Amino acid sequence: MAIKFGIIGTGIMGVAGGRIIQLMENAEIVALAEPVMARLKPAANEFSVKAVFSDYREMLEKEPLDAVYVATPDTIHTDPVIDSLNAGCHVLVEKPMTTSQADSERVFDAVKRTGKKFQINFNHRWLSPYHKIKEMISAGQLGEPIIGYARKNNPIYVPTEMLASWAKHSSPAWFMSSHDIDLMTWWFDAIPVEVYARGVKRVLKQRDWDTYDGIQSMVTYDNGQFATFEAAWIYPNSSPYMPDSFMEVIGTSGSTQINRQAEAIDAIVEEKFVCPRTFLNYKVFEHWQGAMPACVKSFLYAIEHDTEPHVNVIDGVKNTAILDAIHRSLASGKPEKITLSLIRS
Ligand SMILES: NC(=O)c1ccc[n+]([C@@H]2O[C@H](COP(=O)([O-])OP(=O)(O)OC[C@H]3O[C@@H](n4cnc5c(N)ncnc54)[C@H](O)[C@@H]3O)[C@@H](O)[C@H]2O)c1
């Protein structure tokens, strides 16, 4: 029997995820919830779904769903996730899981109480090179990983056009570094204890987007390992990179780097130099390939075989706690401690 999905939020990711779910043999989209009609209608047409709602709570009340994909803006994940779990649905939620540590703990409670499968779409974990680094670290090939660096920078059209309606409520760290922080914390297999961050608001503020142009943050983990995360979203729109992405881990007896700037293709076309992206989500003949479809497939596997999802609520709590501390440090100008009593207990 196909797993019946509802999608909350039919913007860029809701539609991208819907296209993947639609082609899975063991899943079907049966309902959509989205307050903006101009986004709901085309999605309903594309997925041939009749059960459409402007309020997701009505969808959860009326539709017998097995699973929900939450693809709302960064700051609007918590309530749809908790309400979906309470309605008896398994949940796949977009990153970041929540945008406050208190909310991440509410999600943790709901997952534990309902026992439903819960996975965050930190799809980079399914990208082979990142997975290979995890395997090398686990096999001891780098010794103990002790220093990390990650950069994920985007052109300015990302906050000002692509995410125009909500970028000012988020930040480049929530939107971009969240992926790198998930990977590094997974690689280090460690508990974050302290964060020191600096950010600047100048270019976007001048254009009335009151959010950071860029943030650099240093996260210290419980054995003294540390990693620096950079995220900026003010590159000129002529940048071929979307994103300009690089990661490095230095261990006690080895080091490794991943340069994902160009995703393998350099192309010169009439208007500019471009690097088309294919690694995360790309249709090859009749099937979607890449990290995102692999992540969705893995979520379906966890539901069908009653296994623990590979990015679970504890990963989400750690990730949000780091990002929450980054934003506290930006506000205070000082290092901020991370207390994760929920994970240690
Ligand atoms: N995993 C990844 O690789 C990846 C990539 C890009 C974005 N994201 C994340 O996906 C999420 C969505 O991003 P996006 O680019 O699709 O944004 P988007 O603005 O294109 O889409 C969000 C949609 O949610 C709708 N929405 C807002 N409030 C709602 C509510 N209460 N109920 C139902 N729908 C509601 C909006 O109207 C909009 O259509 C964000 O959290 C973002 O960070 C993840």
The ligand as a Tripos MOL2 file, in Angstrom:
@<TRIPOS>MOLECULE
LIG
   44    48     1     0     0
SMALL
NO_CHARGES

@<TRIPOS>ATOM
      1 N1         17.0640   20.7570    2.1650 N.am      1 LIG1
      2 C1         17.4970   21.6600    1.2980 C.2       1 LIG1
      3 O1         18.4750   21.4020    0.5970 O.2       1 LIG1
      4 C2         16.7740   22.9710    1.1900 C.ar      1 LIG1
      5 C3         17.0050   23.8190    0.0970 C.ar      1 LIG1
      6 C4         16.3040   25.0210    0.0350 C.ar      1 LIG1
      7 C5         15.4050   25.3610    1.0440 C.ar      1 LIG1
      8 N2         15.2260   24.5220    2.1090 N.ar      1 LIG1
      9 C6         14.2970   24.8420    3.2150 C.3       1 LIG1
     10 O2         12.9700   24.5350    2.7860 O.3       1 LIG1
     11 C7         12.0420   25.4220    3.4410 C.3       1 LIG1
     12 C8         11.1670   26.0690    2.3680 C.3       1 LIG1
     13 O3         11.9970   26.8120    1.5090 O.3       1 LIG1
     14 P1         11.5000   27.2540    0.0520 P.3       1 LIG1
     15 O4         12.7020   27.6860   -0.6710 O.co2     1 LIG1
     16 O5         10.6190   26.2070   -0.5210 O.co2     1 LIG1
     17 O6         10.6270   28.5360    0.4260 O.3       1 LIG1
     18 P2          9.3700   29.0960   -0.3710 P.3       1 LIG1
     19 O7          9.1210   30.4830    0.1410 O.co2     1 LIG1
     20 O8          9.5570   28.9040   -1.8370 O.co2     1 LIG1
     21 O9          8.1730   28.1210    0.0810 O.3       1 LIG1
     22 C9          7.5930   28.1480    1.3660 C.3       1 LIG1
     23 C10         6.0850   28.0190    1.1780 C.3       1 LIG1
     24 O10         5.4620   27.8390    2.4550 O.3       1 LIG1
     25 C11         4.2280   28.5480    2.4140 C.3       1 LIG1
     26 N3          3.7420   28.7690    3.7810 N.ar      1 LIG1
     27 C12         4.0220   29.7710    4.6470 C.ar      1 LIG1
     28 N4          3.3280   29.6030    5.7880 N.ar      1 LIG1
     29 C13         2.5980   28.4670    5.6480 C.ar      1 LIG1
     30 C14         1.6830   27.7700    6.4900 C.ar      1 LIG1
     31 N5          1.3900   28.1970    7.7260 N.pl3     1 LIG1
     32 N6          1.1030   26.6400    6.0170 N.ar      1 LIG1
     33 C15         1.3870   26.1810    4.7660 C.ar      1 LIG1
     34 N7          2.2550   26.8140    3.9320 N.ar      1 LIG1
     35 C16         2.8550   27.9350    4.3730 C.ar      1 LIG1
     36 C17         4.5870   29.8310    1.6700 C.3       1 LIG1
     37 O11         3.4290   30.5160    1.2020 O.3       1 LIG1
     38 C18         5.4550   29.2790    0.5610 C.3       1 LIG1
     39 O12         4.7140   28.9190   -0.5810 O.3       1 LIG1
     40 C19        12.8940   26.4250    4.2340 C.3       1 LIG1
     41 O13        12.9400   26.0360    5.5720 O.3       1 LIG1
     42 C20        14.2700   26.3080    3.5940 C.3       1 LIG1
     43 O14        15.3500   26.6170    4.4480 O.3       1 LIG1
     44 C21        15.8740   23.3330    2.1690 C.ar      1 LIG1
@<TRIPOS>BOND
     1     1     2 1
     2     2     3 2
     3     2     4 1
     4     4     5 ar
     5     4    44 ar
     6     5     6 ar
     7     6     7 ar
     8     7     8 ar
     9     8     9 1
    10     8    44 ar
    11     9    10 1
    12     9    42 1
    13    10    11 1
    14    11    12 1
    15    11    40 1
    16    12    13 1
    17    13    14 1
    18    14    15 2
    19    14    16 1
    20    14    17 1
    21    17    18 1
    22    18    19 2
    23    18    20 1
    24    18    21 1
    25    21    22 1
    26    22    23 1
    27    23    24 1
    28    23    38 1
    29    24    25 1
    30    25    26 1
    31    25    36 1
    32    26    27 ar
    33    26    35 ar
    34    27    28 ar
    35    28    29 ar
    36    29    30 ar
    37    29    35 ar
    38    30    31 1
    39    30    32 ar
    40    32    33 ar
    41    33    34 ar
    42    34    35 ar
    43    36    37 1
    44    36    38 1
    45    38    39 1
    46    40    41 1
    47    40    42 1
    48    42    43 1
@<TRIPOS>SUBSTRUCTURE
     1 LIG1         1 GROUP 0 **** ****
